[in-house]
Amino acid sequence: MSFLKEINRRRTFGIISHPDAGKTTLTEKLLLFGGAIQEAGAVKSNKIKKGATSDFMEIERQRGISVATSVLAFEYNGVKINILDTPGHKDFAEDTFRTLTAVDSVIVVIDVAKGVEEQTEKLVEVCRMRNIPIIVFINKMDREGKDAFDLLDEIEQKLGLKVVPLSFPIGMGYDFKGIYNIWEKNINLFSGNSRKDIEETIEISDLSSKELDNLVGETAANTLREEIELVKGIYPNFDKGEYLNGNQQPVFFGSALNNFGVRELLDCFIEIAPKPRPKQSEERLVKPDEKKFSGFVFKIHANMDPNHRNRLAFVKIVSGEFKRNTPYLHVRNKKKLKFSSPNAFFAEKKEIVDISYPGDIVGLQDTGSFKIGDTLTEGEILNYKGIPSFSPEHFRYINNADPMKAKQLYKGIDQLMDEGVAQLFTLDFNGRKVIGTVGALQYEVIQYRLEHEYGAKCTYENLNVHKACWIQTENEKSEEFQDFIRVKQRYLARDKQNQLVFLADSLFSLQMSQQKYPSITFHMTSEFE
Ligand code: G4P
């Protein structure tokens, strides 16, 4: 197959949702359609279960699963689909944000009873900022939930989306009769039998036909007719260009658990979802069909076995072909690296591949040279943008609890930060190290992993920080900036890239500083123009 055909047949996307909305179930059903797995229950959930085990053990269990589910690839109707897994737990939000830099589109799963939940709001906001095309799947239609129109309203208001229903439910919960597919103009009747692999759809080209009454009963048929009229009156027609620009979001209804409405979603997805998209680097826009290879690291996974300290770096291919045993430039280190056993991912297996194409993810064995955000090329100096760090929510001093193991501790901290487990800040005035995390769970993970993988012990000390802000000024020599540096000395730190960060102890102090030093910009993320 030609290079261009290979690119055009790839769809790389992520499924995002609030925990429990049905992301794992939907993923599994998509894999079943692709023939990538044979039975339900094959995809392990990477969610953190609270309960019997302590939190960090649970995270270790989750970490074990997460390599297997990082990329789930399968073929469907000649299309190569790569699903990038995103953890739903809010303490791992940063992982999900980074994964979103590597997808070309997303499917958002919403629970019909719970509606738009907190995690969904945050994740969709990131997608909207990046104009990522979004399809919405409203799940659990076999259960009682919110009225379809109310839910569509809620999605528009809370998520700021412009929805276009491409399917519509006939009843709900106990009365759920099926789905009218506006996109394909047919009806899929619900039998509640999750075992059926192929859904039978009945073509209904004219909703006023008597056939509809025979299928779903007169009352349901009339309601559907009215509702579809309303849909046509309220919502615009679907426009693929608007969807691709992030201005319109098609909506599907279904029940992942019952494998209902999933095929409709998948069939529409492969038709409308974007093929690999160009990506902006600091230097220029890079197109997928360029001959020369380039890609970037969006995730690093450490080996679970402490005796083998190698890691797997996940690289999204942006342009050209990635070939085994070919030297590529690691742009940050200015070193050429060759990879003898790059992994490609298929469902839950990984295999060594000779060649991969834009849109694909390759897993590269790494002994510690990669950091999240690193770029690989055939020689050109390119730095891909768009993997910013966000201000952590929690901040603690990290202290060495075993003076004999200082070296191990610093190496461990360094590597865990490269993996993106947390962020490290070094205070300017006394050199003390501060760990910032999105969730409190990560402190346990870091302590546990430092001990088990690096033989180092640490303790923490609380530190009162409201937000970390990255500082930017036009003129470092200005009186204003020098005054800021002097007055705020105790609150200034460096991140791992040696960028200056202000650790504001309260919202008030941040606002006062913004007022007092108007020439300084306080950024909430580490990447800015
Ligand atoms: P997540 O990955 O988004 O966190 O959600 P997951 O797929 O694990 O689904 C969460 C729960 O919702 C699961 O039940 C799952 O079976 C159920 N579920 C998913 N889709 C549907 C659906 O269409 N209808 C109904 N009624 N339930 C659905 P659980 O009891 O928490 O887990 P399990 O024991 O079934 O695995």
Residues whose N, C-alpha, C, O or C-beta is under 5 A from the ligand:
A	BS01	G4P	S17 H18 P19 D20 A21 G22 K23 T24 T25 L26 S45 K47 N139 K140 M141 D142 R143 G254 S255 A256 L257 N258
